[in-house]
Amino acid sequence: MKPVSAADLSIFLSIAQHLSFSRAAVDLGLSPSALSHALRGLEERLGVRLFNRTTRSVALTEAGERLYSRVKPAFRDIDDALEDLNSFRDKPSGTLRLNAGRPAAQLVLLPLVSRFLEVYPDIRIEVVADDALVDVVSAGFDAGVRFGERLEADMVSLAIGPYMRSVVVGAPELFQRHPVPQKPQDLHRLPCIRHRFPSGNYYRWEFERAGIAQEIEVDGPLTLSDVDLMVGPALQGVGLAYVFEDMVKEPIADGRLVQVLEDWCPYYPGLHLYYPSRRQVPAALKAFIEFARAAR
């Protein structure tokens, strides 16, 4: 019988990490059919089923969970050993996988990445924009970008953006039909553009003044899964939008949008680059961290 190879285990790890044959196939540069064939061969040689799979889902079996928990640290040690070779190069190389929310990627991360790649042409960066709160370790990312208050305690973080704030805006014609809100509770009587998270929960608009914080669950005719899409409908008078200030500076300045409840929208600490504290930092990530620190 053909022995189990490191390549077989690498295929298993990629499927276990993504819980998706299509995403694992892209990760490994294989076709989904070739990946499925390789997994069947591995399961036959091991004599156990590693995944329960249907046309809609992929999940580890108990045996698969056991193998994943034992093999993953070993492969991480191998990756770290290979990463040590970067210290012998004049310039670091490799691939960085970064995770960020869509607005964070657009407003802060991608401009920083573009400048970084000009300085380090031997490094490749993959940015995955996802508004869900992702466990960067289990999802196979080197680092992530989120707001500081959302970071877990075992992460090292570095501020990479200025203080920010979210603002409430609406088109002038909207306020010809509805009164201008004077306090957050007034939003209950106004049409608002809602944001639904990938989890299915609606975002509650956050306000603070004189140390008093409030969260308002708004309602309105339109719900979107992407904050970036809210500006257009707001400009057309569909409803009020709650978005990052940087996204609407121009339409506010030229009068196409009106900002309201300004004294309830304070600035807060901006975006942070974060990465696991328990792992050796790869040379490419170390270079990116130092670049981001110098760019502040």
Secondary structure by P-SEA (a helix, b strand, c coil): cccccaaaaaaaaaaaacccaaaaaaaacccaaaaaaaaaaaaaaacccccccccccccccaaaaaaaaaaaaaaaaaaaaaaaacccccbbbbbbbbbbcaaaaacccaaaaaaaaaacccbbbbbbbbccccccccccccccccccccccccbbbbbcccccbbbbbbcaaaaaaccccccccccccbbbbcccccccccccbbbbcccbbbbbbcccccccccccaaaaaaaaccccccccccccaaaaaaccccccccccccccccccccccccccccaaaaaaaaaaaaac
